[in-house]
Amino acid sequence: MRWALVKVCVAVTTMVVVAFAVPLGLVIKEMARDRAFSNAEREAAAIAPALSITTDRDELERVVASAGSDAGIGVHIPAADREPAVEIGRRRAAVKDIAMTRRLGRASTTEVAGGSTLLQPIAISSGEIAVVEVYVPEAEVSNGVGTAWAVLAAVGVALIIGSVAVADRLGVRMVQPAQRLVESAHELGEGKLGSRVPEEGPTELRLAAVAFNAMADQVVQLLANERELAADLSHRLRTPLTVLRLNTASLGDGPAAEQTRAAVEQLEREVDTIIRTARDAKPQTAAIGVGAGCDAAEVVRERMDFWSALAEDEGRKVRVAGVDRPVRIPVARADLAAALDALLGNVFRHTAEGTAFAVDVHNGEDAVIVLVSDAGPGIVDPEAAMARGRGSGNDGSTGLGLDIVRRLAESTGGDVRIGSSVLGGTEVRIWIQLDGRAPVRRGHRGTVRRRRRGAGVS
């Protein structure tokens, strides 16, 4: 918009300058010509009194010398009675032009080499018509015209530059509100819910700013309502969890009882976390700083210690690899633990007892891959499984586990893939970007290298 306005102003100003400067330049040229011939007429008029009194050559030569340059003035007196013709000065005009002026009895101009001549008829005492010829050089006709044209051109350029400056300032006043609207829209899309647009500028942009701010307020209100609803729904789970925790006290001792009680306690902690997160949720768009995140290897070891006990009861073989050294990732510890629990919970729910599974961590310079694989029947339609995670399922499965994993990966610029594992079942590949760049292409391994496999856990 800004450059379009500048172009329009340049075009309009140029047309106005041309419309006025060209005619004015022609007028200046004509005025210079009129000035030169007016001077020539005054020189010719200065000789007229002498011609009306005498035709003596010597007298006329003195008069011509006193009137101006004798090289530029000529006097042509025709022969009369016994008086011969008199020619004073240099004749530049053609004989026929002089005769025509004498016959017509009025002044005329004619083109000659190097300029023009003014032919002025004057009646003399003998009754004949003498002709005074005044030479006007071309340089005198165009004297000052070039300078005047240069001044006109400079004024025209100055007007165009001035119009560009004014148009640019006007364009800035129009464009800046639009740019602020675009920036606020991007910030709102990134989750900065406090972004608002100043209601200033042209009327249309002020109305757009008012509408944008109203929309942003509505989005904030809707998200607040959603968080309150999530907190309320989670809070309702406290009562059945309390009953379940009390019932676990009657299970007595033993590995199964301890695992049940530990699971109930963890479930209570997760519910409390959901409530606190929903109540205290704030827009978070800042990049994770140095030292933030968690150690993926430590989280995997911790969660596998929990799930391996249940796997032992069901006769499942478990293998863990790549967790012998720290693996820092830009993901919160609770989020990674929730994603692992979701995937491992799916393994226990959707595969038969005795089905083996494995968790592998591969560390690289720009990404970390966490693989969760099993030896079950596999997923027939991986795309449909991911779609359920986005809320489009209708087969009784919420797909929430895969959605948790997907959001965790995409929060770092990574992605999730579902494929076939080396164990013969399903493999879920979580690609976690370390530098927060755009999501990588599916199937691209980049610079990820496989860590040395650790000992299996059973």
N, C-alpha and C positions, 0 to 999 in steps of 0.2 A: 504494500500500500504506500509506504514512504517513497520508494523509488518511482512508483507510478505517478504520484503527485508531483515529484520533481520533474519528471519527463513532460508532464502536461504543462507545467509552468514554463519550462524551457521552450516548448513548442509555441505556446501562446505569445510569450515575450519576443521570441525571434520573429514571429509573424508581424507583431506590432512594430518592432524596430525596423524591419524591412519596409513595411508599409509607409513609415514616416521618413526613414533615412534616405531611401532611393529618390523620392520626389524632391526632398530637401537638397540632396546633392545635385540634382539637375537644375534646381533653382539657383544654387550657388554658382554653378558653371555659367548659367545664362546671365547672372548678375555681373560676373567677371567680364564677360564679353561686352555687355552693355556699357560697363565702365570704360573699357578700352576704346570703344567706338565713340563714346561721349567725349573723351579726351581728344580723339581725332577731329571731331566736329568743332571743338573749341579752337584747335589749331587752325582749322580751315577758316573759321569765322574771324580769326585775327588777321587774316590776309585780305578778306573781302573789302574793307574800307580803302585799302591802298589800290586794289584793282579798279574800284569805281572812280578813282581820281586819275591814275596814270597807268600806262602800259610799258613804261621805260624799264628795260631789263635791269639796269644797275639799281634803280630804286626798288624794284621788286625783289631782287636778290638780297638787298639789305633787310627788307621786311621779312622775307622768308627766314633769313638767318636769325632775326630777333624773335620770331614766332616759335621756333623750335629747331630741331636738327634738320639742316638742309638736305641731309641724306635721306630723310623720310618724307619730305614734302616736295611735290612737283606741281608746277603751274603750266597749264596748256592754254595758250591764247591763239585763237584762229586768225588767219590773215584777213585784213579788212581794208578796202579801197587800195590805197598805196602802201599800207603798212604790212610788212611781212609777218608770218606766224612766229610766235615766241614760245620757246620751250625752256623752262627753268627747272632744274633738278632732274632727277632720274625718273624716267617713265617705266613703270612696272605693269600697269594695266594695258590691255590690248587696245588697239586703235578703235576697233568697233565698239568696245565698251565705253570709251570716252565719247565717241560720236553719239552713241545711244543716250548717254547722260545729257549731252548738250541738246539733243533733239527733244527729250522728254522734259527737261528743265527741273528735275528733282534729283535729290541725292540718291546714290546707290552704292552697293558694296560688291566687290568681286574678289574671287579667290585668285591669288598669285603664288608664286614660289616662295615658301617660307612664311606665309601668312595671308593677310587680306589687305585690300586698299579701300579707302573711302573716297568716292568721287563726288565732289560738291560743286554744282554749277553756280556761277556768279556772273551777273550782268555787268558789262563794262561800258565805258562812255561812248564807244562807237556803236553800241547797240548789239554787239555780238555777245555770245555766251562763252566765258572762260571756264575752265574746269580746274579746280584745285584737287590734287591727288595726295592723300595722306596714307602712308604705309603703316599698317598695324601688324607687328610681328606676332607669330603664334605664341611665343613665350609670354607676351604681354596679355594676350587673350586668356591664357590659362594661369596667369599669375595669382597665387594664393588658393587655387582650387584644390591642389593636392593636400595642402595643410588642412583646409576645411574638411575635406573628406576623411583625413586621418582622425580629426577630432570627432567627427560623427561616428566613425567606426569604434573609437575608444569609448564614447558615450554608450553606444549600442552594446558593446561587450560588458561594460559596467552594469548596465540595466539587466542583462541576462544573468550575470553573476549574482547581482542583488536579488533577482527573482528566485534563483536557485537556493540562496541562503534562507530567504523567507519561506519558500516552499518546504525546505528541509526542517525548519523549526516547526512549521505547522504539521508536517508529517510526524515529527517526534511526538507532538501533543496527541496525535491520533493513534500512533502505533504503540506508545508506551502502555496505555491502559490495556490494549489487546495483548501485549506481551505478558503483562502481569496476570491477565486472565489465563493465558496458556500455562504459565509457570505454576499458578495456584492449582490448575486442573491436574498437572503432572504430580504436584506434591500430594494432592488429595488421593490420586490413584496409587501413590506409594505408601499411603497410610498415615500421612501427616494430617490428621483430622482438624487441627487448629488452623490450617491454611485458609485465609480469607482474602478477598480482593477489595482494594479501596474503591469506593463508589464515586469515581471522578472521571473526567474526560467528556467526550461527546455524549449526547443524550442516549443514543443507541447502546454505547458501551457501558454507560451507567446502569441502564436497565439490565444489560447482560450480567453486570457485576452483582446487582441486587438479586437476580434469579440464581446466580451461582452460589452466593452466600446463603440464600434460603435453602438451596439443595444441600449444601454442606451441613447446615444446622440439622436438616432432616436426617442426613446420613448418621451424624453423631447421635441423634436421639434414637434412631433405629438400632444402632450398635449397642447403645447403652441398654435399651430394652432387651436386646438379645442376650447380653451378658447377665442381666438380672434374671432372665428366664433360665439360663443355664445354671446360675447359682441356686435358684429356687429348686429346680429339678434335682440337682445334685444333693441339695440339703434334704430332700425327701428320702434319699437313700439311707440317711443316718439311722432311721428307726429299724428297718429290716437288718441293717448291718449290726446294730447293737444286739438284736435278738440272736443273730447268727453267731456273734462273738460269745454271747452267754452260753449258747448251746454247745460251742466247741469246748467249753470248760468241762463238760460231762463226758468227753471222749476218752478221758484218761490219758495214759502215757503211751508212747510208741512213735515211730517215725511218721506214720500217716496222720496221727493226731497233731503232732508238732507242725507238719507241713500245712495242715488245714488251718491251724491257728495263725501260722505265719502268713498264709494267703489272705486270711480275713484282716489281719493287721495291715498288710500292704494295701488291701482294697480300701480300708478306712483312710490310710494316708493319701491314696490317690484321689479319693472323694474330697478330702480336705484341700488338696492341691488344686483341684478343679474349682472349688468354691472360692479359694483365695485368688486364683488367676482370673476368674470371671469378675470378681468384685474389684480387683485392683488393675485390670487390664488397661494398658495405655498404648497409644499408637507407638510402634517401635519400628523405625526405619533406619536407624544408624547402624553402620557396619560394626561387626564385632571387633573389638580392639585386640591388641597384642596380649596374649596370655588368657584371653577369654575362651569359652568353649569347655571342652572336657577331653579326657584321655579315653579314646574309643576302646583301646585294649583293656583298660581297667573296667569299663562299664560292661564289656562283653564277658570278662571273667566273672564279674559279680552276678550277672543275670544267668550265666550258664551254671554257676554254683547252685542257684535256686532251681532251675529247670532240670538239671542233671539228676537231682534226687527223685523227681517225679518220673524221669525217664528210666531210672533204675528199677522203679516199681513196675513199670510197664514193659521192661525187657528191651528197651531201645538202646542201640549203640549210638554214642555221641562222639563227635570229633570237633575239636576246636583248633584253629591254626591262626598264626599271625598276631598273637597276643602276648608274645614274650618280651616285647619292647614297647615303650609308650608311643601312642599314635594320636597326636593332637588334631582335633577337628573343630571347626567353628559352629558347634552345635551344643545346646545346653544338655547337661547330663540327664536331666529328667526326660527331655524329648527323645534322646537316643534310647534310653531305657524303655520308654513307652513303645517306641517303634519295634525294638527287639522283642518285647513281650507280646506285641500284637502278632508278629510273624511266627514266633515259636508257639504261641497259643493256637494259631491256625494249624500248625503241624500236628499238635496233639488232638485238635478237634476233628480234623479232616483226614487223618491217616489212621490205619489200624495199629493196635498195640504191637510192639516189636519192630516198628518201622524206624530205620536209622535216620539220623539227620546230622547236619554239620553247619558250623558257622566259621567262615574264613574272613580274615581282614587283610587287605592288600593296600600297602602304603606307597604313595608316589610323590613326586615333587609338586604337582598341582592338584591332585585328587586322591581321595581314599575310597576304596570299594569294600563294602561289607556284603558278603554273600551268605544267604541262608538257604540251604538246600536240603532236600529229603529224598527218601527212596520210595515215596508213595506213588499213587496212580497218576499224579501230575494234574495240571489244569488244562482242560480241553480248549478253552477259549480265553487266552490271557487278556485280550482287549476287552472282552465283556467283564472280566474280573476287575480291571482297572476302572471301567465305566461304573461298576457298582460302587467303587470307592468315591465317585463323584456324585453319587446319589441317584443314579438312573437304574438301579437294580430292582427287579420285581419278583425274584425267586425266593424270597425269604431271607436272603443274606444282605446285611447292611453294607458290607464292604468297608466298614469303618477302619479295620486294621490296615488295609492297603492305603486308605486315604491318609492315615496318620504318617505312614512311611513316605508317601508321595510328597506331602507338604513339608516334611523334614528335609528331604533331598532338594526340593525346589527352592527352599528358603536359602540355600547356599549357591544356587545356580546349577545344581545337578539334576538328576532324573532317576527314574526307577524302571527296571526292565524285568519282565517275567519270561522265563524260558525253561529249557530242560536241563536238569543237573546231571553231573557225572554219576550220581547215585541212581539215576533212572527215573526220578520223580520231578518235582518242581524246584526251580532255582529262582530266587528273588535277588536281583542285583541292585544294591543301593549305591548310587554314585554321588559322593559328597565332594563338591568343589572346595578347594582350600583358599582360592583367591577371590571368590565371589563374582566371577565373570559370568557371561551368558551361558545358558545351559549347553552342554556338549551334545554332539550328535549321538544318537543311539548306536551302540555297538562300537564306539570309538574308545580305545583303551588308553590313548595318550601316552604318558610316561609312567603309568602305574607299574610297579614291579611287585612280584609275589614275595611275601615274607617267608622266611623259613618256617615250615610247618612244626607246630608244637605237638606235644604228646596228646593222645586222645583221652577224653574224659568219659567214663562209663559209670 
